Amino acid sequence: MSTIRLLPAIALILAMTSLSWADYQTGAAAFTEGDYTTALRELEPLAVQGDASAQFLLGVMYGIGEQVRQDYAESFRWFHEAALQGHAAAQLCLGMMYREGKGTEQNLPAAVKWFGKAADQGNANAQFILGEMYRTGEGVRKDPVQAHVWFNLAAIRGRKDAAEARDSLARKMTSRQIAQAHAKARNWKRSSQKNPAR
């Protein structure tokens, strides 16, 4: 097949992509401005087509009950769809829903899994929550070293409460445990720099 024959197909794909992007931008702006009617009209078709960002915003809308009836199961469904595509904020929200049992049965191991996926992408909120879960043993074996790692990574990303939690935890740890935690955090940072989409 010649390149000339492919040009109309490529042009059509580019036009559809730019139209979808414009629809998403319109929907996201409307969402931010509190115009949930427009947001729903623009985002729902994109979410159905598989747009992860649109799916995430629909998950938020169903979770808080804006322009749609509050429906945690529907919120969970949209967050799950976006999370499967690697959307870090959706992974965080999905972890929260599993942790709290909203829209699904409470499942702490699943919560840890989804928080971990978001944390691995550098989401400071997920990192902080994992730090708390490892500190208290919620859904995981209590592990002060791992808790320190996650608190430290969240602190590096600007969460002040994570720095406070890390420092408070460090006062109860041995110097060997702290050294292990620092080494694990360094390894995580090196690995994430090699694989930014982690």
HELIX and SHEET records of a PDB file:
HELIX    1   1 THR A    3  GLU A   33  1                                  31    
HELIX    2   2 TYR A   36  VAL A   48  1                                  13    
HELIX    3   3 ALA A   52  ILE A   64  1                                  13    
HELIX    4   4 TYR A   72  LEU A   84  1                                  13    
HELIX    5   5 ALA A   88  GLU A  100  1                                  13    
HELIX    6   6 LEU A  108  ASP A  120  1                                  13    
HELIX    7   7 ALA A  124  THR A  136  1                                  13    
HELIX    8   8 PRO A  144  ILE A  156  1                                  13    
HELIX    9   9 LYS A  160  ALA A  170  1                                  11    
HELIX   10  10 SER A  175  LYS A  194  1                                  20    
END                                                                             
